Amino acid sequence: LLAHPKDSWRLFGAFASALSQLPPTSPQYGSLLHILSILGDAAVIKDAISSQTLFHEFALPKFNPLLVSHPAKRQGVLKVMYHFCQEDIMAHIKTIKALQE
């Protein structure tokens, strides 16, 4: 992800599309969230700041419509979002502000 950020746009787009079509109770939906969480954790280990920036620039535009139109899916998507930022209160605040924009 971090090595090829433009590929992230396609990856997050594919995940957002699949997540929007699946019911939040389906095993596939949970599996996709789990995969995204693993990707986020790995990206943070490699470079926490770049991981958060990558998510803000490439994933949030893809996931925002999902957050707005599917309230039942918000919790899972927001959990994934935190997997892409370091465990730091300032990083979490920055992510929340990015959501509000």
Backbone as a chain_set.jsonl record, in Angstrom:
{"seq": "LLAHPKDSWRLFGAFASALSQLPPTSPQYGSLLHILSILGDAAVIKDAISSQTLFHEFALPKFNPLLVSHPAKRQGVLKVMYHFCQEDIMAHIKTIKALQE", "coords": {"N": [[0.809, -1.206, 0.0], [1.786, 1.307, 0.927], [3.978, 1.621, -0.705], [2.986, 1.943, -3.259], [0.98, 4.218, -3.633], [-1.057, 5.097, -5.448], [-2.235, 2.768, -6.307], [-3.642, 2.181, -4.084], [-5.938, 3.707, -4.214], [-7.534, 2.318, -6.064], [-7.726, -0.12, -4.687], [-9.01, 0.587, -2.225], [-11.336, 1.548, -3.335], [-12.448, -0.773, -4.446], [-12.858, -2.295, -2.122], [-14.664, -0.587, -0.763], [-16.836, -0.613, -2.514], [-17.578, -3.339, -2.432], [-18.17, -3.583, 0.32], [-20.346, -1.873, 0.512], [-22.299, -3.253, -0.82], [-22.671, -5.639, 0.522], [-24.518, -7.215, 3.193], [-24.309, -6.013, 6.566], [-24.264, -8.041, 8.412], [-23.286, -10.265, 7.227], [-20.898, -12.949, 6.778], [-18.921, -12.437, 4.888], [-18.767, -9.656, 4.793], [-17.742, -9.095, 7.346], [-15.287, -10.399, 7.044], [-14.036, -8.86, 5.045], [-13.735, -6.431, 6.422], [-11.975, -7.316, 8.362], [-9.707, -7.995, 6.835], [-9.025, -5.443, 5.843], [-8.383, -4.25, 8.282], [-6.112, -5.703, 9.032], [-4.397, -4.961, 6.939], [-4.203, -2.229, 7.541], [-2.976, -2.302, 10.101], [-0.5, -3.432, 9.413], [0.474, -1.452, 7.697], [0.72, 0.713, 9.471], [2.707, -0.23, 11.164], [4.834, -0.214, 9.417], [5.002, 2.52, 8.59], [3.643, 4.882, 10.343], [2.688, 7.56, 10.067], [2.554, 7.949, 7.277], [0.728, 5.952, 6.693], [-1.638, 6.856, 7.9], [-2.032, 9.237, 6.476], [-2.329, 8.195, 3.901], [-4.725, 6.764, 4.232], [-6.488, 8.882, 4.807], [-6.369, 10.36, 2.41], [-6.944, 8.546, 0.308], [-8.746, 6.499, 1.117], [-10.843, 7.581, 2.761], [-12.392, 9.287, 0.982], [-13.604, 7.291, -0.523], [-14.953, 5.749, 1.378], [-16.633, 7.523, 2.739], [-19.257, 7.976, 1.5], [-20.404, 5.503, 2.109], [-20.405, 5.566, 4.902], [-22.239, 7.6, 5.317], [-24.626, 6.755, 4.053], [-25.211, 4.208, 5.032], [-25.975, 3.508, 7.982], [-25.812, 1.238, 9.667], [-23.406, 0.159, 9.077], [-21.428, 1.799, 9.945], [-19.951, 1.52, 12.397], [-18.171, -0.673, 11.973], [-16.644, 0.256, 9.775], [-15.507, 2.558, 10.851], [-13.935, 1.443, 12.849], [-12.024, 0.152, 11.283], [-10.818, 2.388, 10.19], [-9.369, 3.389, 12.375], [-7.402, 1.474, 12.523], [-5.622, 2.268, 10.665], [-4.257, 4.364, 11.742], [-1.882, 5.562, 14.147], [-1.662, 4.502, 17.597], [-2.455, 6.931, 19.256], [-3.537, 9.832, 20.818], [-3.573, 12.309, 19.484], [-3.308, 11.542, 16.821], [-5.713, 10.211, 16.499], [-7.511, 12.308, 16.878], [-6.866, 13.888, 14.659], [-7.733, 12.185, 12.645], [-10.481, 12.057, 13.17], [-11.134, 14.728, 12.669], [-10.572, 14.788, 9.945], [-12.633, 13.209, 9.01], [-14.799, 14.866, 9.507], [-14.545, 16.847, 7.642]], "CA": [[0.0, 0.0, 0.0], [2.581, 2.522, 1.061], [4.934, 1.712, -1.805], [2.272, 2.336, -4.472], [-0.251, 4.86, -3.156], [-2.129, 5.193, -6.45], [-2.941, 1.488, -6.298], [-4.52, 2.215, -2.92], [-7.212, 4.272, -4.661], [-8.309, 1.202, -6.637], [-7.967, -1.111, -3.631], [-10.046, 1.09, -1.336], [-12.567, 1.612, -4.12], [-12.998, -2.132, -4.539], [-13.368, -2.655, -0.8], [-15.847, 0.232, -0.47], [-17.918, -1.124, -3.347], [-18.011, -4.623, -1.881], [-18.782, -3.354, 1.628], [-21.648, -1.222, 0.352], [-23.254, -4.217, -1.365], [-22.883, -6.76, 1.443], [-25.189, -6.892, 4.454], [-23.319, -5.952, 7.648], [-24.295, -9.272, 9.202], [-22.737, -11.393, 6.458], [-19.502, -13.307, 7.089], [-18.037, -11.798, 3.909], [-18.599, -8.278, 5.24], [-16.797, -9.155, 8.459], [-13.969, -10.786, 6.527], [-13.447, -7.697, 4.367], [-13.288, -5.5, 7.467], [-10.801, -7.916, 8.996], [-8.581, -7.838, 5.899], [-8.635, -4.033, 5.878], [-7.742, -4.001, 9.577], [-4.765, -6.285, 8.95], [-3.624, -4.062, 6.065], [-3.946, -1.011, 8.297], [-1.976, -2.592, 11.139], [0.799, -3.614, 8.747], [0.916, -0.152, 7.193], [1.123, 1.524, 10.623], [4.008, -0.756, 11.617], [5.846, 0.233, 8.454], [5.127, 3.986, 8.66], [2.352, 5.301, 10.898], [2.237, 8.839, 9.515], [2.171, 7.72, 5.879], [-0.468, 5.123, 6.703], [-2.775, 7.714, 8.207], [-2.198, 10.133, 5.335], [-2.848, 7.36, 2.819], [-6.139, 6.497, 4.501], [-7.239, 10.137, 4.668], [-6.421, 10.814, 1.017], [-7.441, 7.564, -0.647], [-9.848, 5.668, 1.61], [-11.99, 8.355, 3.23], [-13.321, 9.663, -0.095], [-14.338, 6.104, -0.972], [-15.783, 5.231, 2.461], [-17.583, 8.518, 3.246], [-20.646, 7.692, 1.101], [-20.84, 4.325, 2.856], [-20.681, 6.01, 6.268], [-23.429, 8.454, 5.309], [-25.836, 6.079, 3.585], [-25.424, 2.903, 5.675], [-25.675, 3.657, 9.411], [-25.49, -0.039, 10.303], [-22.034, -0.218, 8.722], [-20.494, 2.818, 10.441], [-19.056, 1.04, 13.445], [-17.116, -1.49, 11.383], [-15.772, 1.082, 8.944], [-14.748, 3.441, 11.748], [-12.896, 0.616, 13.491], [-10.968, -0.009, 10.274], [-10.14, 3.676, 10.094], [-8.387, 3.497, 13.458], [-6.286, 0.558, 12.26], [-4.691, 2.965, 9.786], [-3.558, 5.443, 12.447], [-1.161, 5.098, 15.324], [-2.355, 4.571, 18.879], [-2.057, 8.214, 19.815], [-4.726, 10.67, 20.868], [-3.501, 13.334, 18.446], [-3.584, 10.877, 15.541], [-7.15, 9.946, 16.461], [-8.174, 13.603, 16.683], [-6.653, 14.264, 13.255], [-8.598, 11.317, 11.836], [-11.848, 12.518, 13.376], [-11.287, 15.985, 11.933], [-10.61, 14.469, 8.52], [-13.99, 12.721, 8.762], [-15.726, 15.98, 9.568], [-14.351, 17.74, 6.491]], "C": [[0.847, 1.262, 0.0], [3.536, 2.713, -0.103], [4.274, 2.228, -3.086], [0.935, 2.98, -4.096], [-1.375, 4.932, -4.175], [-2.903, 3.886, -6.563], [-3.916, 1.417, -5.131], [-5.895, 2.753, -3.293], [-8.118, 3.174, -5.219], [-8.673, 0.179, -5.572], [-9.096, -0.648, -2.714], [-11.382, 1.217, -2.059], [-13.239, 0.251, -4.226], [-13.588, -2.575, -3.204], [-14.639, -1.879, -0.478], [-17.055, -0.263, -1.264], [-18.466, -2.434, -2.782], [-18.725, -4.433, -0.545], [-20.16, -2.719, 1.501], [-22.706, -2.211, -0.115], [-23.586, -5.353, -0.402], [-23.667, -6.333, 2.679], [-24.167, -6.914, 5.601], [-23.276, -7.195, 8.531], [-23.665, -10.462, 8.477], [-21.292, -11.689, 6.858], [-18.509, -12.638, 6.138], [-17.751, -10.349, 4.301], [-17.572, -8.225, 6.377], [-15.394, -9.51, 8.007], [-13.28, -9.622, 5.819], [-12.957, -6.663, 5.377], [-12.023, -6.013, 8.146], [-9.559, -7.761, 8.112], [-8.095, -6.39, 5.898], [-7.928, -3.685, 7.185], [-6.314, -4.531, 9.594], [-3.865, -5.408, 8.075], [-3.259, -2.771, 6.802], [-2.883, -1.207, 9.36], [-0.582, -2.728, 10.533], [1.349, -2.284, 8.241], [1.401, 0.746, 8.33], [2.479, 1.074, 11.147], [5.113, -0.247, 10.704], [6.092, 1.74, 8.54], [3.77, 4.564, 9.07], [1.83, 6.59, 10.266], [1.782, 8.673, 8.071], [0.892, 6.895, 5.784], [-1.713, 5.969, 6.937], [-3.067, 8.663, 7.041], [-2.817, 9.386, 4.156], [-4.34, 7.107, 3.015], [-6.976, 7.755, 4.301], [-7.422, 10.519, 3.198], [-7.119, 9.84, 0.067], [-8.655, 6.769, -0.167], [-11.065, 6.489, 2.025], [-12.912, 8.807, 2.107], [-14.155, 8.483, -0.599], [-15.334, 5.628, 0.084], [-16.817, 6.226, 2.979], [-19.014, 8.263, 2.786], [-21.233, 6.488, 1.848], [-21.212, 4.711, 4.289], [-21.974, 6.812, 6.348], [-24.691, 7.638, 5.02], [-26.144, 4.748, 4.265], [-25.071, 2.978, 7.165], [-25.269, 2.355, 10.104], [-24.047, -0.467, 10.049], [-20.993, 0.737, 9.3], [-19.485, 2.266, 11.437], [-17.89, 0.243, 12.868], [-16.128, -0.676, 10.575], [-14.925, 2.015, 9.813], [-13.66, 2.681, 12.495], [-11.721, 0.412, 12.539], [-10.147, 1.265, 10.179], [-9.062, 3.81, 11.17], [-7.224, 2.526, 13.293], [-5.237, 1.2, 11.355], [-4.014, 4.161, 10.458], [-2.939, 4.901, 13.728], [-2.001, 5.269, 16.581], [-1.883, 5.807, 19.626], [-3.271, 9.134, 19.753], [-4.722, 11.737, 19.776], [-3.779, 12.751, 17.058], [-5.083, 10.608, 15.407], [-7.936, 11.24, 16.239], [-8.051, 14.049, 15.227], [-7.571, 13.453, 12.333], [-10.047, 11.735, 11.965], [-12.098, 13.82, 12.623], [-11.345, 15.756, 10.429], [-11.998, 13.953, 8.128], [-14.992, 13.866, 8.676], [-15.644, 16.896, 8.362], [-15.15, 17.33, 5.282]], "O": [[0.652, 2.163, -0.816], [3.87, 3.845, -0.452], [4.927, 2.874, -3.905], [-0.118, 2.355, -4.228], [-2.543, 4.836, -3.8], [-4.092, 3.893, -6.88], [-4.901, 0.679, -5.182], [-6.905, 2.306, -2.75], [-9.304, 3.104, -4.895], [-9.793, -0.331, -5.551], [-10.033, -1.403, -2.453], [-12.438, 1.016, -1.459], [-14.46, 0.142, -4.108], [-14.673, -3.154, -3.154], [-15.599, -2.459, 0.03], [-18.166, -0.323, -0.739], [-19.68, -2.609, -2.67], [-19.764, -5.046, -0.301], [-21.048, -3.003, 2.305], [-23.89, -2.026, 0.166], [-24.653, -5.96, -0.495], [-23.501, -5.213, 3.161], [-23.259, -7.746, 5.602], [-22.341, -7.369, 9.312], [-23.529, -11.542, 9.053], [-20.551, -10.781, 7.234], [-17.39, -12.311, 6.532], [-16.625, -9.873, 4.156], [-16.652, -7.407, 6.359], [-14.417, -8.977, 8.533], [-12.075, -9.422, 5.976], [-11.884, -6.085, 5.204], [-11.117, -5.242, 8.463], [-8.481, -7.43, 8.607], [-6.891, -6.138, 5.946], [-6.974, -2.906, 7.187], [-5.411, -3.876, 10.114], [-2.715, -5.143, 8.425], [-2.133, -2.286, 6.694], [-1.987, -0.375, 9.508], [0.393, -2.204, 11.073], [2.547, -2.021, 8.345], [2.388, 1.464, 8.171], [3.305, 1.901, 11.531], [6.197, 0.108, 11.166], [7.239, 2.188, 8.562], [2.87, 4.712, 8.244], [0.641, 6.688, 9.962], [0.739, 9.2, 7.685], [0.069, 7.117, 4.895], [-2.721, 5.809, 6.248], [-4.224, 8.861, 6.672], [-3.724, 9.894, 3.496], [-5.124, 7.223, 2.073], [-8.047, 7.702, 3.696], [-8.502, 10.95, 2.793], [-7.803, 10.26, -0.867], [-9.506, 6.404, -0.977], [-12.195, 6.138, 1.684], [-14.129, 8.719, 2.264], [-15.286, 8.667, -1.05], [-16.423, 5.162, -0.25], [-17.793, 5.813, 3.605], [-19.925, 8.327, 3.612], [-22.419, 6.47, 2.175], [-22.215, 4.237, 4.824], [-22.714, 6.715, 7.326], [-25.713, 7.823, 5.681], [-27.238, 4.212, 4.089], [-23.985, 2.557, 7.564], [-24.463, 2.377, 11.034], [-23.529, -1.354, 10.729], [-19.794, 0.501, 9.153], [-18.288, 2.528, 11.318], [-16.741, 0.47, 13.245], [-14.919, -0.883, 10.669], [-13.747, 2.229, 9.526], [-12.582, 3.221, 12.745], [-10.562, 0.492, 12.946], [-8.92, 1.218, 10.096], [-7.964, 4.294, 10.894], [-6.161, 2.742, 13.873], [-4.099, 0.734, 11.287], [-3.272, 4.894, 9.804], [-3.409, 3.921, 14.307], [-2.93, 6.076, 16.62], [-1.029, 5.734, 20.509], [-3.952, 9.195, 18.73], [-5.771, 12.034, 19.203], [-4.411, 13.397, 16.223], [-5.651, 10.76, 14.326], [-8.915, 11.255, 15.494], [-9.017, 14.53, 14.636], [-8.114, 13.981, 11.363], [-10.772, 11.766, 10.971], [-13.152, 13.996, 12.01], [-12.078, 16.445, 9.718], [-12.479, 14.236, 7.03], [-15.92, 13.832, 7.867], [-16.582, 17.645, 8.089], [-15.084, 17.989, 4.245]]}, "num_chains": 1, "name": "protein.A"}
